[in-house]
C-alpha cells in the first residue's frame, strides 16, 4: 500500500520490507535530530492493523499471546508475541485496548497470516477479528512530542513515543498540521540506538524470545499456558539461549553499511575465520555514527573485537551471555 505522503517534497521511497512509505525526505540526520527532540512524526502507514472486538477479546488473547492481557487496562500499551510450538517467534504485536476494541499493529504484510491463525483459534469465544489496514494508518510521534492526537483517534503510548491509529483519509491533513515528516530510516536509527528488536530483522525462523531481550517486555513469565511456553520456561529456568543480541559500533571510515545477514567473525581471525553471527540492522546515527544490531553465538566473548564482513565492529552486550 503506497502512502500519499510519498508526494511530499524530497520524499525518497523506502525499499524492501518498508516499501510503501518514505525512507527519508532529503535530510536523514535532520530528521533524526527532530525525532530525538520530540518534533515531527513518522509515517508507518505500511504496517498492518488488526483489531479484535467482543466481550471475550482480552481473556481469549490471553490464552494465545506471551503477554498477560486478561486484565489489561484501557489505554495501556503493551507488546506481545505468538510463538510456534517449539517456542520460535512467529508474530509480534504492538497493541492497546481502548475499552471496547484491541488495536494492534504488526509488520507489513504479516497481518493476513496472523488473522488466519487467530481465526483458527476462535472456537466458541465471543470475538471478532478484522484486518483494518485499508482503513487505518499507523503514525508515530516520538517521545517528548507535544502534538495532540486528533479527537477520537486511538493512541498507543510507550516510553519511546506514541503510535496513532489514524484514519487513512486523514493522513495528508495530519501531515500538514504536524510536520516535519521523518522517514523510516530516522525511525530505524533511533530503534537501533534503543536496542529494540524488530520481527524479521533481529529474528529469523529459529529465534526464541530470550535471544533478543524480549523477556519481560513482550513475554510475561507468570502467566498461564500458551503455545511455546514450555520452551520459554525451560530456557528461563534451566539454560541459556544459543544466541544473544548485541549492539555494534561500526568503523566509520567505511563507505557502505553491512547488509542484513553480513557474517560476523573475530577480528583476530579475519574474513576467513569461523562465522559467529550476523548483522541484523545497520544504520547511520546522527550522533553515534554507523551502528548496528546483530545476533552472535552466546559464547562469543563480550569484549572481543569483531569484523562484519570487512568492517571493524566493537560490541556491547544487549542480552547477557
Secondary structure, DSSP 8 states (H G I E B T S, - for coil): ---GGGGSTT-EE--GGGTTSEEESS-HHHHHHHHHTT-SEEE-TTSEEEEEESTTHHHHHHHHSSS--TT--TT--EEEEEE-TTSBEEEEEEEEE-SSEEEEEESTT-HHHHHHHHHHT-TT---EEEE-TTTEEEEEEETT------TT-EEEEETTEEEEEEEGGGHHHHHHHH--EE-HHHHHHHHHHTT---TTTT--TT-BGGGGT-BTTTB-TTS---TTHHHHHHHHHH---SEEEEEEEE-TT-SS---TT-EEEETTTGGGS---EEEEEEEEETTTEEEEEEEEETTS-TT--EEETTEEEEEEESS--
